[in-house]
Amino acid sequence: MHALMIEGTGRCAIHDIPEPTPGPGEVLVGVRHVGLCGSDLATFTGLNPLVSLPRIPGHEIGGEILAVGAGVPAAYAPGQRVIAVPYTACGHCPSCRKGHVNACRSNKTLGVQQDGGLAERIVLPHDKLILNSRLAPRHLALVEPLSVGFHAAARGRIAAGERVVVIGCGMIGTGAVAGAVARGAEVIAVDLGEKTAIARAYGARHTIDAAREDVAARVNEITGGDGADVVIEAVGTPGTFTQAIDLVGFSGRVVYIGYCKAPVSYETRFFNMKELDIMGSRNALAEDFTAVIRYLEGLDHAPDDLISKVFPFAEADKALPFWVENRANVLKILISF
């Protein structure tokens, strides 16, 4: 069968690989759609420290069950549509013991620490699959990235009526916008250009184009000088990391989804003066996937506006180079099988 493989920095190609066979407790999934993530782009551009090459990318997977191994529950029948949960959990590290299986110390995410879903077929444990027949097949691949944003909203303990700034309105940031809105927050979304329009379409009450407006001044105006109750950072640059501390109000919360590829210098006095809660957010939990599925099923429009471009699998080797050349305008690229 065929798979897309990132061979080295800036190089990818479709390869022949062995056909997988499901063992006990495992399911053979026919991959139907895969979303490309920022981690896949970072791997392609040589900026992902967690990956070794060559690597089959792709962890945002929607597919169809083709066959099952021994001991798989009857509900996982051939023909059922599925969403992949792409993380592993050892069950005994400190994170797992505390119920934070999304942050397992030994996690191996598909497409990063192990080969991913940009292949015609993949074998996965049945308990890493979510059955869903209501969402359109192409929308199954949107669930995982949106879940990461929903998880950040949960980490921030966002409550109804709070003012929440989301910095970065890519796919993960859009999930944070939607997750905060679903919790009843008044969201202020910050990005450049067209992405602010997507944030408004998914519930942001205010949008700030950072290329044209003074972000701090606008947040100050909107919040009456109080600053945000919660700031979610979904970019991962030193400037946006420190900006989050500037924008959050006294006794506020900051949640970092992005991570910087360079050191960040803070004036740490603001941590104490404002008595801030500062949190990281990694991956997503089962309840975040459930919340996103419920959210997408309840939308009054199809979320196709989240999909920037679809490449057929035969042209999958062109997708990452396209993203490199069009970063400012890409929200989500799907590969369709």
C-alpha positions in Angstrom: 0.0 0.0 0.0 1.0 3.6 -0.3 1.9 6.3 2.3 3.3 9.8 2.3 6.7 10.0 4.0 8.6 13.0 5.1 12.1 12.0 4.1 14.1 15.0 5.3 13.8 18.7 5.7 11.7 20.0 2.9 11.4 16.6 1.2 8.4 14.3 1.1 7.2 11.6 -1.3 4.7 8.8 -1.6 6.3 5.4 -0.8 5.2 1.7 -0.9 5.0 0.3 2.7 4.0 -3.1 4.0 0.3 -3.8 4.4 -0.7 -3.8 8.1 -2.7 -6.6 9.8 -4.8 -6.1 13.0 -3.8 -8.2 16.0 -5.9 -8.9 19.1 -7.8 -5.8 20.2 -6.8 -3.9 17.1 -8.8 -2.5 14.1 -7.7 -2.0 10.5 -8.9 1.4 9.5 -9.3 2.6 5.9 -8.1 6.2 6.1 -10.5 8.6 4.4 -9.3 12.0 5.4 -6.3 13.4 7.2 -5.8 17.0 8.4 -2.3 18.4 8.4 -1.2 20.0 11.6 1.4 22.5 12.6 3.5 19.7 14.0 3.5 18.1 10.5 4.6 21.4 9.1 7.3 21.7 11.7 8.5 18.2 10.9 8.7 19.1 7.2 10.6 22.4 7.8 13.0 20.8 10.2 11.7 22.5 13.4 10.1 19.6 15.2 12.5 18.4 18.0 10.2 15.5 18.9 10.4 13.6 15.5 13.0 11.5 13.8 13.0 11.0 10.1 11.8 9.5 7.9 8.3 9.7 9.3 4.8 9.2 8.0 2.9 12.3 9.3 -0.7 12.8 10.1 -2.6 12.4 13.4 -6.0 14.1 12.5 -7.6 11.1 11.1 -11.1 10.2 10.0 -11.7 6.7 8.5 -13.7 3.6 8.2 -13.3 0.2 9.8 -12.2 -2.4 7.3 -11.5 -5.4 9.6 -11.0 -6.3 13.3 -8.7 -8.5 15.3 -9.7 -11.0 18.0 -11.4 -9.6 21.1 -12.6 -6.4 19.6 -16.1 -5.4 20.8 -18.9 -6.0 18.3 -19.7 -2.3 18.0 -16.5 -1.8 16.0 -17.9 -3.5 12.9 -16.6 -3.1 9.4 -18.2 -0.1 7.7 -18.4 2.0 10.8 -16.9 5.5 10.6 -14.3 6.5 13.2 -12.2 9.3 14.6 -8.7 8.4 15.8 -7.4 9.5 19.2 -3.8 9.8 18.2 -2.0 9.7 21.6 -0.7 6.9 23.8 -0.8 6.7 27.6 1.4 4.4 29.7 -1.0 4.4 32.6 1.7 4.6 35.4 3.6 7.8 35.0 2.8 10.8 37.3 0.5 12.4 34.7 -1.4 9.2 34.0 -1.8 8.5 37.7 -3.4 12.0 38.1 -5.8 11.4 35.3 -3.9 13.6 32.8 -3.4 10.9 30.3 -3.2 13.5 27.5 0.2 14.6 29.0 1.6 11.1 29.5 5.4 11.3 30.0 5.9 8.5 27.5 3.3 9.7 25.0 3.9 8.8 21.3 1.6 10.8 19.1 0.8 9.4 15.7 2.8 11.2 13.0 5.4 12.5 15.6 7.0 9.8 17.8 5.5 7.0 15.6 4.3 6.8 12.1 0.9 8.4 11.4 -2.2 8.3 9.3 -1.1 9.5 5.9 -1.3 6.0 4.5 -4.1 4.2 2.8 -4.7 1.9 5.8 -3.6 2.0 9.5 -3.9 -0.4 12.4 -5.0 1.1 15.7 -6.2 -0.2 19.1 -10.0 -0.2 19.2 -10.0 1.9 22.4 -8.2 4.7 20.4 -11.2 5.0 18.0 -14.4 7.0 18.5 -17.4 5.7 16.5 -19.4 8.4 14.7 -21.9 8.1 11.9 -23.5 11.6 12.2 -20.6 13.9 11.1 -19.7 14.1 7.4 -16.6 11.9 6.7 -14.4 15.0 5.9 -15.4 16.6 9.2 -14.2 13.6 11.3 -10.6 14.9 10.7 -11.5 18.3 12.3 -12.4 16.8 15.6 -8.9 16.3 17.0 -7.4 19.8 16.4 -10.6 21.5 17.7 -10.4 19.2 20.8 -6.9 20.7 21.6 -8.5 24.1 21.7 -11.4 22.9 23.8 -9.0 21.3 26.2 -7.2 24.7 26.6 -10.5 26.3 27.4 -11.1 23.6 30.0 -7.6 24.1 31.5 -8.4 27.8 31.8 -11.5 27.0 33.9 -13.4 29.5 31.8 -16.8 30.4 33.2 -19.8 32.2 31.8 -19.5 35.9 31.5 -15.7 36.0 31.6 -13.7 37.9 29.1 -11.2 35.6 27.2 -8.5 36.7 24.8 -7.4 34.1 22.3 -4.1 34.9 20.6 -3.9 33.1 17.3 -6.8 32.0 15.3 -5.4 29.0 13.4 -7.2 25.7 13.8 -6.2 25.2 17.4 -7.0 28.8 18.3 -10.3 28.5 16.6 -11.0 25.5 18.8 -10.1 27.6 21.8 -12.5 30.4 20.6 -15.3 27.9 20.1 -14.6 26.1 23.4 -14.6 29.4 25.3 -17.8 30.6 23.6 -19.4 27.2 24.4 -18.7 27.9 28.1 -20.4 31.3 27.9 -17.4 33.6 27.6 -17.1 36.9 25.8 -14.2 36.2 23.5 -11.7 38.6 22.0 -9.8 37.0 19.2 -6.4 38.3 18.0 -4.7 37.4 14.8 -3.6 38.8 11.4 -6.1 39.5 8.5 -8.6 37.0 7.4 -8.3 34.6 10.3 -10.1 37.0 12.5 -13.2 36.6 10.3 -13.2 32.9 11.0 -12.9 33.5 14.7 -16.0 35.8 14.5 -17.9 33.1 12.6 -17.2 30.7 15.5 -18.5 33.1 18.2 -15.8 35.7 19.0 -17.6 38.9 20.0 -14.5 41.1 19.3 -11.7 40.6 16.8 -8.4 42.5 16.7 -6.1 42.5 13.6 -2.7 42.7 15.2 -1.2 44.0 11.9 -3.5 47.1 12.0 -4.4 47.7 15.6 -2.7 48.2 19.0 -3.7 44.9 20.7 -3.1 46.0 24.2 -5.0 49.3 23.8 -8.0 47.5 22.2 -8.1 44.9 25.0 -7.9 47.6 27.5 -10.8 49.4 25.8 -13.0 46.4 25.6 -12.4 45.3 29.2 -12.7 48.8 30.7 -9.1 48.7 31.8 -9.4 45.4 33.7 -7.6 43.2 31.2 -8.8 39.7 30.4 -9.9 37.1 32.9 -8.2 34.4 30.8 -5.7 34.6 27.9 -5.1 31.5 25.7 -1.9 31.7 23.6 -2.1 29.6 20.5 0.8 30.9 18.4 4.1 29.9 20.1 6.4 32.9 19.6 8.4 34.8 22.3 6.4 37.9 21.5 3.0 36.3 22.0 4.1 34.5 25.1 5.0 37.7 26.9 2.0 39.5 25.4 -0.3 37.0 27.1 1.1 38.2 30.5 0.5 41.8 29.5 -3.1 41.3 28.4 -4.3 39.2 31.3 -5.8 41.1 34.3 -5.0 40.9 38.0 -5.8 37.4 39.4 -6.2 36.1 35.9 -5.3 32.9 34.1 -2.9 32.3 31.2 -3.0 29.1 29.2 -0.2 28.2 26.7 -1.0 25.8 23.9 1.8 27.0 21.6 5.4 26.3 22.5 8.3 28.5 21.5 11.3 27.3 19.5 13.4 29.9 21.2 13.9 31.1 24.8 11.4 33.6 26.3 12.4 36.4 28.6 9.7 37.6 31.1 9.4 40.4 33.6 8.4 37.9 36.3 7.2 40.6 38.7 3.9 40.5 36.9 3.4 36.8 37.9 3.4 38.0 41.5 1.9 41.4 41.2 -1.1 40.0 39.3 -1.1 36.7 41.2 -1.5 34.8 38.0 -2.3 31.2 37.3 0.0 30.1 34.4 -0.8 26.8 32.8 0.3 24.7 29.9 -2.1 22.7 27.7 -1.3 19.6 25.8 -3.3 17.4 23.5 -6.9 16.6 24.6 -8.9 14.3 26.9 -11.8 12.0 25.9 -14.2 14.5 27.3 -12.8 17.2 25.0 -13.3 15.0 22.0 -16.9 14.4 23.1 -17.5 18.1 23.6 -16.2 18.9 20.1 -18.3 16.2 18.5 -21.4 17.5 20.3 -20.5 21.0 19.2 -20.0 20.1 15.5 -23.2 18.1 15.4 -25.1 21.1 16.8 -23.7 23.7 14.4 -26.2 25.5 12.2 -23.8 25.3 9.2 -21.3 22.8 7.9 -17.8 23.6 9.1 -16.3 23.6 5.6 -15.1 27.2 6.2 -12.5 25.7 8.4 -11.0 23.8 5.4 -8.6 25.9 3.3 -7.8 23.3 0.7 -8.2 19.6 -0.1 -5.5 17.6 -1.8 -6.2 14.1 -3.2 -3.9 11.5 -1.8 -2.2 11.1 -5.2 -1.0 14.7 -4.8 -0.3 14.5 -1.0 3.4 15.3 -1.6 2.4 18.8 -2.8 0.4 19.7 0.3 3.2 20.6 2.8 5.1 22.7 0.2 1.8 24.5 -0.6 1.4 25.3 3.1 5.0 26.6 3.3 4.2 29.0 0.5 0.8 30.1 1.8 1.2 30.1 5.6 -0.8 33.4 6.1 -3.9 32.1 4.4 -4.0 28.4 5.4 -6.3 27.3 8.3 -6.6 23.6 7.6 -5.4 21.4 4.7 -7.1 18.0 4.3 -5.8 15.0 2.4 -8.6 13.0 0.9 -8.4 9.3 0.0 
